[in-house]
Amino acid sequence: MALDELKEGDEKVEVGEYTFLIEDYLAENFSSFTIDYSNNWLRKGFTVIPDGRVSSC
């Protein structure tokens, strides 16, 4: 996840007051994403999870 500007091959998605840019191939392969933020001793930062699925690793 990063700050960026709309480029060719990006899809613009607005959720409430937030605007997200998603590369076309990701938008085609995943219908939704969950954005999670953790702030603990083990992990700090954002995680983007496609379709609400979590890796088994």
N, C-alpha and C positions, 0 to 999 in steps of 0.2 A: 504494500500500500504506500502511495506517495502522492505528493501534490503534483499535478500535471495539467496540461491543457489539451483540449480535444484535438485529436489528429485523425487523419484518414485511417479507417479501419477500427475506430473506436465507436462504442455505443454510449450514449448519454442517458443515465437513469436518475430521476429525481425522486427522493424519498423524504417527504416532509420538507424541511428547509435545507437538506443536504443534496448535493449533486455528486454522482459517482460516474467515472468513466471506466468502461469495461471493454477490453479488446473483443472484437467481433467473435473470434473463435471460442472464447470463454462463454460469451452470451449464448452462442449456438449450442454449446454442450451442457450448460448448467442453467436451470430455470430460476434458481435463487441462491443467495449467499447469506451466511450469518457472519457478522463482524463482532468479535469478542475482544475485550480488553482485560488483561490480567496485570496485577501489580502486587506480586508477592516475591518471596526470596527465591523461588524456583524459576519463575518466568515473569518478565515485565514487557508489555507491549501489546500490539494488536495481532490478532490471528483472523484470517479470512478463510471460512470453511464453506466450500460449495455444497449447495443443497442440504445443508445442515448435517452432513456426514462427517464423522471424525475418523482420521486414519487409525488403523489397527496397530500401528507400530508404537 
